[in-house]
């Protein structure tokens, strides 16, 4: 037995983006992935450049947990040494493999334990790369293969990955300020490397991300990292329009670079009830110690902007060198630094009390990246909105004549049974033209004289094919309606296993 049709209203088949404001946008943010899916978007991420304090406990492979803002002149926690610009930044390399010069790991696990299927996986990596080492002349030791990295999936060996797109390469800029640190960002679709895995959960390692090393000043400090964005399907979750965007922009407290607005249209929030949305962002070179960087949102019908924040991303220092999921620092990384020294990835639930930020029936919103202090480079953004959609849950049981549930048990020659189909719409929209098709096993025949149907349900029985098709009236699949039940009396003509 299987469901043949469930109506899905897909309001928002394509996001339309427009750009305004004063930031320098070097590559316009465009839709990278979009799908209407029962599931969600998540990620794993890590930095791949870390401070080298010169001791076994302060080397680049050791987690850096300093979030102090003091000026105590301690080389680890205070003074100029606490700004990214003045730290001796060196490659993290945790894989014990002599064929790699940089590597870091993160562990992926589904938020839900069962019924998961990966539909999309996009890998981003980004770094500052004007030369091999800070203090060298521009381009000295810089390799052209920065668009290539190595990926190790759970239980596997390294696979070479080449970027599908270099989102931006600051080394090609004519601006002195961009050449000083030459930031770049790359993207590769690696869905086909992950979906064949019997179990995609486990440790992922990214290696050979290239970056400048040492204290990059002037230039804002050296920084590098990677982010693996994963979209997965799970039928127990609500339907969402999941959209990812990428590009490259500079936001800083300087003249025309202070603000970047990205306008999104083409979606449609639910007409009633709570509006739920998740937002994601990744950026390079956001310092923990320098405030003034903000991320804001404005719904078209509300007019004003709301500054976004959570427990780990303050309103006035949103891009603050950390990797967070739903307002909590991720702890699934090696090394597992609280301060990732210029590499940010955050995905979080929009705080939308009483739908005051994004209202019902909204069709447009603007995201704003802003700075009155720190400099940072956004290159990834995601916006996932729950959509209007029926969700018809269908259950099939087998009972004996006494009403006992014997689903999955053996039956006897000539035994008479009842197939019991129960359905209910648990979604946030009415169903339409719902049909149930049930294919009877071989040697099973329908007793049409003992068929119990809810009012309005009709059926067609093809005895030769063993197929029963039920047409359900819309009144029975309205949102919030109680469950309805179809009871079919059948006879088995031979011993078999009930399906």
Secondary structure, DSSP 8 states (H G I E B T S, - for coil): -EEEE-------SS-EEEEEESSEEEEEEEEEEEEEEEEEEEEEEEESEEE--SSTTSSTTS------------TTTSGGGGSGGGS-EEE-B-S--TT-S-EEEEEE--SSSSS-EEEEEEEEEEEE-SSSBTTS-TTTT--GGGGEEEEE-TT--EEEEE-SEEEEEGGG-S-HHHHHH-EEEEEEE-HHHHTT-S---EEEEEE-----BB--TTTT---EEEEEEEEEE-TTS-EEEEEEEEEEEEB-SSGGGSEEEEEEES----SSS---EEEEEEEE---SS---EEEEEEETTT-S-EE---SSSBTTBSS-S-EEETTEE---EES--S--SSEEEEEEE---GGGSSS-TT--EEEEEEEESS--BEEEEEEEEEE-----EEEEEEEEETT--B-TT-B--TT-EEEEEEEEEE-SSS---SEEEEEE--TTEEEEEEEEE--TT-EEEEETTTTEEEEEE-GGGGSTT---EEEEEEEEESS--B--
